[in-house]
Amino acid sequence: MGDETPENTVAVQKAKEEELSETILVTGEIVPESEQKVYLSPEKGEIIEFKVEENQAVKAGDPLVIYDTSKQQAELNKVVRERDLVQKRIKAEENQIKEKNQEMAQAKKNGDPKEVIDQLVKEKSELDIQYETTKAEIQGFQEQINEIENQKKEMVEKSKMDGIVVKVNKNVAKTESGSTEPVVHIISNEPYKVVGTMSEFDAVKIKPEQHVIIRPKVYKDREWKGVVESVSQFPKDEGAESGVPGEGGNVTMYPFKVVITDDTSELRQGFHVSLEIRLDEGGKTLAVPRSAVADEDGTNIVYVLKDKKLQRREVETGSESDEFVQIKSGVEKGELIVLMAEGMYDGMEVSSFDEIK
């Protein structure tokens, strides 16, 4: 009895094709697609009218605030009067030229002496020169008018987007440069996005259009879908590093953006969220559970159950997911793989096994 071999029972699973989908977990904050902040402009003077209120919907081009244009209007009135006076003068000059042309035609018809006709031609030429000078004068006044009207247009701050007014502050403290706070703040009414930062180790794995699961911290057990829009090629702060320990020291953080593809009506700007980013799925591939792969001095090995004995196999691994490791070589599909490689050895006899489906 004392020579009996102790029973060895192992858990195994067949090597089979799996969809490997590695995920990366990061955090972020919900922000509007775009926003507009209007600040005081000292060079424009005083705001005389606010055209919007908080929570008001606006369209692109809608007026938001109007600055005092009385100075520009007074200047405009003055230039318009001057232009109108010159326009009356040019009317008289046009009549003079018309009369002079008639006089010249009559003189030629009557056979008047050459000296008379030459004098009429000279007088007509002088009238033409004066007429062109007056036209240039009118053009100069019109250019002034156009410039003043453009200045007046700039005294009206307009919305650059369709959106919602989230803040109107009529009592902003003035500074020499204008103000530190916006007088009007608008966010677009397009679907929200998520922004945040991720480590350099994660950033190199992320590509646009990868699928994202978004979980707001204020809503338990609720998820929104999204896709990666971009990961910046540049660190959040140029040359800055975070205090997150990594390989060889601190880790540089890179900004990212995620588009929320589900309805965002229940979300609010400023919500903090956790994100699960799925890396590119390469279809099904031969894989084994992560626990089945052991690292022996830099060599990946698994144990295969065959004829009640374990075979030590060196394997070439590839991509990984949270549960599985791709096997490129060393194992065939359908072979029974020991789930826990630790404590196993080549040639070990197995009296029974539990196959996990």
Secondary structure, 3 states (H helix, E strand, C coil): CCCCCCCCEEEEEECEEEECCCEEEEEEEEECCCEEEECCCHHHCCEEEECCCCCCEECCCCEEEEECCHHHHHHHHHHHHHHHHHHHHHHHHHHHHHHHHHHHHHHHHHCCCHHHHHHHHHHHHHHHHHHHHHHHHHHHHHHHHHHHHHHHHHCEEECCCCEEEEEECCCCCCECCECCCCCEEEEECCCCEEEEEEEHHHHCCCCCCCEEEEEECCCCCCCEEEEEEEECCCCCCCCCCEEEEECCEEECEEEEEEEECCCCCCCCCCCEEEEEEECCCCCEEEEEEHHHCEEECCEEEEEEEECCEEEEEECEEEEECCCEEEEEECCCCCCEEECCCCCCCCCCECCEEEECC
